[in-house]
Amino acid sequence: MIFIRSFLFNFGMIIFTIPFTILCLFTFPFKQKYRYKFISLWAKIMIKWLRFTCHLSYQVTGIENIPKRPCVVFCNHQSAWETIALQAILPQQVWVLKRELLWIPFFGWGLWLTAPIAINRSSGKKALKQMETQGLDRLKKGFFIIIFPEGTRIDVNEDKKYHVGGSWLSKKLSSPILPISHNAGYFWAKNSFLKKPGQIKIKIGPLIETDQLSPDEINKVAKDWIDSNVEKISY
């Protein structure tokens, strides 16, 4: 049954994504905030489709910690689920991501229209300068900046050091960090076709002020909070 439900979800997602992306292309002449408002409908519909087909829902705690002003967001990365769900949970946002994702047919085209901070990871200082310039621009336009500090999806029992880029960016932008933890990997595992029924728990923490911390210290504080809360909500 899990296989059949997972197949229905994936089949429906593909069938819906192709025509929806074509519609998204017509939003190009509009301002970024209006493009995002339309394009993010895809994620909100997919979250509902996931609940209908796979009986996989979610519960959020700490919603009161979301600030009115945009900031940098750190979220653990276990699954494809959080890349969809965050668009339904948080206000308008952009992601820091590897530029290769923009080359994916249809999905990448829609992603490009949301004006993400798409970097070449091998370009070193050039990538950091791009993050700073574009990050400041996105914050000024009212967009939260989503960062997955592990840099890639990891298995639920895997531990990976945080990259320094996200904490460095928060310092450069004088932005606090909003930490988010979840246990999505237990239901929709890394690179898995199967989506298990249940309720994903997602917890939003209090802001981490960064002005008195070094990038390494920021990473430690954020990782300690996220890891400890992932452990709490996973059992």
Backbone torsions as a table, in degrees:
resi	resn	phi	psi	omega
1	MET	NA	-39.5	179.3
2	ILE	-62.0	-39.7	179.6
3	PHE	-63.6	-45.3	-178.1
4	ILE	-63.0	-45.8	179.7
5	ARG	-63.4	-39.6	178.8
6	SER	-65.7	-39.1	177.4
7	PHE	-62.8	-43.8	179.7
8	LEU	-61.4	-41.2	178.8
9	PHE	-62.2	-50.5	-176.9
10	ASN	-65.3	-39.6	178.9
11	PHE	-63.6	-46.5	179.1
12	GLY	-63.5	-38.8	179.3
13	MET	-61.7	-43.9	-180.0
14	ILE	-65.1	-46.2	-178.5
15	ILE	-61.9	-36.8	-178.7
16	PHE	-79.7	-37.3	-172.2
17	THR	-65.3	-40.3	-175.3
18	ILE	-61.8	-56.2	179.0
19	PRO	-66.8	-32.7	-180.0
20	PHE	-64.9	-40.4	179.2
21	THR	-63.1	-39.3	178.0
22	ILE	-61.1	-40.9	176.1
23	LEU	-63.3	-37.8	-179.1
24	CYS	-61.5	-32.6	-179.0
25	LEU	-60.1	-27.3	-179.8
26	PHE	-76.5	-7.4	177.5
27	THR	-85.8	-3.6	-175.2
28	PHE	-51.9	-42.1	-177.2
29	PRO	-69.2	-13.7	-174.7
30	PHE	-86.8	164.3	176.8
31	LYS	-64.2	157.7	-174.5
32	GLN	-57.0	-40.9	-176.7
33	LYS	-65.6	-32.9	178.6
34	TYR	-76.6	-36.9	175.5
35	ARG	-61.3	-45.6	-178.6
36	TYR	-61.9	-42.8	-177.9
37	LYS	-57.5	-39.6	179.2
38	PHE	-77.0	-47.2	-174.9
39	ILE	-64.2	-35.1	-179.0
40	SER	-68.5	-11.6	173.8
41	LEU	-59.5	-32.0	179.1
42	TRP	-56.7	-49.4	-177.9
43	ALA	-64.5	-41.7	-178.4
44	LYS	-65.3	-36.2	177.1
45	ILE	-71.0	-40.2	-179.6
46	MET	-65.2	-36.4	177.7
47	ILE	-62.8	-41.2	177.9
48	LYS	-69.6	-37.5	177.9
49	TRP	-65.0	-39.0	178.2
50	LEU	-62.9	-41.9	179.4
51	ARG	-66.4	-39.7	-178.2
52	PHE	-69.8	-44.9	-174.8
53	THR	-83.7	-40.9	-172.5
54	CYS	-108.9	-0.8	-178.2
55	HIS	55.6	38.3	179.9
56	LEU	-113.3	110.6	-178.1
57	SER	-114.3	-171.4	177.4
58	TYR	-149.3	158.8	178.2
59	GLN	-131.6	130.7	-177.7
60	VAL	-109.9	133.4	169.3
61	THR	-121.4	151.5	179.6
62	GLY	86.6	16.6	-177.7
63	ILE	-59.8	-25.4	-179.8
64	GLU	-69.5	-13.1	179.8
65	ASN	-82.7	-9.1	178.6
66	ILE	-70.1	119.1	-177.6
67	PRO	-74.9	159.6	177.7
68	LYS	-73.7	-31.4	177.4
69	ARG	-91.4	142.0	-178.7
70	PRO	-66.9	153.9	-179.3
71	CYS	-152.6	-177.4	174.3
72	VAL	-82.3	138.6	-179.8
73	VAL	-117.4	129.7	171.6
74	PHE	-105.8	128.2	178.1
75	CYS	-137.2	137.0	175.7
76	ASN	-67.1	153.7	-170.0
77	HIS	-125.1	93.6	-178.5
78	GLN	-107.7	-17.4	-163.5
79	SER	-155.1	172.3	168.7
80	ALA	-79.3	-15.2	-174.8
81	TRP	-59.2	-46.7	-174.3
82	GLU	-66.5	-26.8	177.9
83	THR	-68.6	-23.0	175.9
84	ILE	-89.9	-50.3	-170.7
85	ALA	-66.6	-34.3	-178.2
86	LEU	-60.4	-28.2	178.7
87	GLN	-71.2	-22.8	177.7
88	ALA	-91.5	-17.3	-174.1
89	ILE	-100.1	-43.3	-176.3
90	LEU	-98.5	161.3	173.3
91	PRO	-64.3	-176.0	-176.1
92	GLN	-52.1	142.5	-168.9
93	GLN	-151.1	160.6	169.3
94	VAL	-129.8	159.6	-179.6
95	TRP	-114.8	147.2	165.2
96	VAL	-89.7	120.8	-173.3
97	LEU	-148.8	166.7	177.5
98	LYS	-76.8	138.5	-171.4
99	ARG	-63.7	-21.8	-178.9
100	GLU	-60.9	-24.6	179.6
101	LEU	-64.4	-25.6	-179.1
102	LEU	-73.8	-12.7	-178.5
103	TRP	-87.4	-6.4	-179.9
104	ILE	-72.4	125.6	-179.0
105	PRO	-55.6	139.4	178.1
106	PHE	67.7	-66.4	-178.9
107	PHE	-58.1	-47.9	-178.8
108	GLY	-65.5	-33.7	179.1
109	TRP	-64.4	-46.1	178.0
110	GLY	-64.3	-38.1	179.0
111	LEU	-63.0	-41.3	179.6
112	TRP	-59.9	-37.2	-178.7
113	LEU	-68.0	-18.3	177.8
114	THR	-84.4	1.1	178.0
115	ALA	58.6	55.4	177.7
116	PRO	-71.5	169.4	172.6
117	ILE	-92.8	90.0	-173.0
118	ALA	-96.9	111.5	-172.2
119	ILE	-111.4	155.8	169.5
120	ASN	-92.7	107.6	-172.5
121	ARG	-61.9	-22.0	-176.9
122	SER	-88.7	0.4	-174.4
123	SER	-91.4	2.5	171.4
124	GLY	58.5	-119.6	-175.2
125	LYS	-62.1	-31.7	178.8
126	LYS	-63.1	-39.5	178.4
127	ALA	-66.5	-39.2	178.8
128	LEU	-65.2	-41.0	178.3
129	LYS	-64.6	-39.6	177.1
130	GLN	-62.6	-42.7	178.2
131	MET	-59.8	-43.4	-178.9
132	GLU	-64.7	-49.7	-176.8
133	THR	-64.1	-50.0	-177.9
134	GLN	-73.6	-32.4	177.4
135	GLY	-63.0	-43.9	178.0
136	LEU	-62.6	-41.6	178.6
137	ASP	-61.2	-43.9	-177.6
138	ARG	-68.0	-40.3	178.0
139	LEU	-62.9	-41.9	179.5
140	LYS	-62.5	-30.5	179.7
141	LYS	-85.0	-0.5	175.1
142	GLY	91.6	22.2	-178.1
143	PHE	-104.6	132.5	169.0
144	PHE	-69.4	147.0	-179.6
145	ILE	-109.1	112.9	-177.1
146	ILE	-90.9	127.7	178.3
147	ILE	-129.1	132.0	170.8
148	PHE	-100.4	97.1	-167.3
149	PRO	-65.9	-18.3	175.1
150	GLU	-70.3	-22.1	178.4
151	GLY	89.4	-15.4	-179.6
152	THR	-161.3	165.3	176.6
153	ARG	-69.0	141.0	179.2
154	ILE	-127.8	154.9	177.4
155	ASP	-67.7	158.0	-173.7
156	VAL	-61.5	-30.0	-179.1
157	ASN	-100.3	10.2	-178.8
158	GLU	-95.0	143.6	176.7
159	ASP	-117.7	128.8	-177.3
160	LYS	-133.9	136.8	179.8
161	LYS	-64.6	141.5	177.2
162	TYR	-74.4	138.2	172.7
163	HIS	-71.4	152.6	-174.8
164	VAL	-81.9	-14.5	-174.0
165	GLY	-57.2	-42.2	-178.0
166	GLY	-66.7	-44.0	179.8
167	SER	-69.7	-36.4	175.6
168	TRP	-61.2	-42.3	-179.7
169	LEU	-64.4	-42.5	-179.6
170	SER	-61.8	-35.7	177.1
171	LYS	-67.4	-44.9	-178.2
172	LYS	-63.9	-34.2	-177.7
173	LEU	-92.1	-0.5	-175.7
174	SER	52.0	43.9	-176.5
175	SER	-111.6	137.6	169.6
176	PRO	-70.6	169.3	179.1
177	ILE	-114.2	132.6	174.3
178	LEU	-97.5	110.1	-178.2
179	PRO	-86.5	139.8	179.3
180	ILE	-133.6	132.7	176.0
181	SER	-124.6	152.5	179.5
182	HIS	-157.1	169.1	179.7
183	ASN	-122.2	35.5	-175.4
184	ALA	-60.2	-29.1	-176.9
185	GLY	-62.9	-20.6	178.2
186	TYR	-74.9	-18.2	-177.3
187	PHE	-112.4	-37.6	178.1
188	TRP	-130.3	89.4	-171.4
189	ALA	-71.9	162.2	177.6
190	LYS	-53.2	125.3	177.6
191	ASN	59.3	20.3	-177.6
192	SER	-95.0	141.8	175.1
193	PHE	-77.4	-31.2	-173.9
194	LEU	-82.0	138.7	174.9
195	LYS	-120.8	112.2	-176.1
196	LYS	-82.1	145.4	178.0
197	PRO	-69.6	153.3	178.6
198	GLY	148.9	-162.1	-179.4
199	GLN	-130.2	114.0	176.0
200	ILE	-73.5	136.3	177.5
201	LYS	-105.3	132.0	179.3
202	ILE	-129.3	131.7	-176.4
203	LYS	-122.5	130.0	179.0
204	ILE	-105.9	124.1	-174.9
205	GLY	-93.7	174.2	175.4
206	PRO	-69.1	154.5	-179.6
207	LEU	-59.4	141.5	173.6
208	ILE	-101.3	111.5	178.5
209	GLU	-74.6	135.5	-170.1
210	THR	-111.9	-4.9	-171.0
211	ASP	-64.5	-28.8	-178.0
212	GLN	-101.8	7.9	-175.9
213	LEU	-115.9	148.7	172.3
214	SER	-81.3	164.0	177.6
215	PRO	-54.4	-40.8	178.8
216	ASP	-65.6	-38.8	178.9
217	GLU	-68.2	-37.9	176.8
218	ILE	-60.0	-46.8	179.2
219	ASN	-59.9	-41.4	-178.7
220	LYS	-65.0	-46.0	-179.5
221	VAL	-63.0	-45.8	-178.6
222	ALA	-65.4	-44.2	-177.8
223	LYS	-66.9	-41.1	179.0
224	ASP	-60.7	-43.6	-179.7
225	TRP	-66.7	-48.1	-177.2
226	ILE	-64.2	-46.8	-178.6
227	ASP	-62.5	-43.7	-177.5
228	SER	-66.0	-35.5	-179.5
229	ASN	-79.4	-30.5	172.5
230	VAL	-61.3	-42.6	179.0
231	GLU	-63.1	-40.2	-179.0
232	LYS	-66.5	-42.6	-174.9
233	ILE	-84.5	-6.0	-176.9
234	SER	-91.4	-3.3	-178.1
235	TYR	-130.9	NA	NA
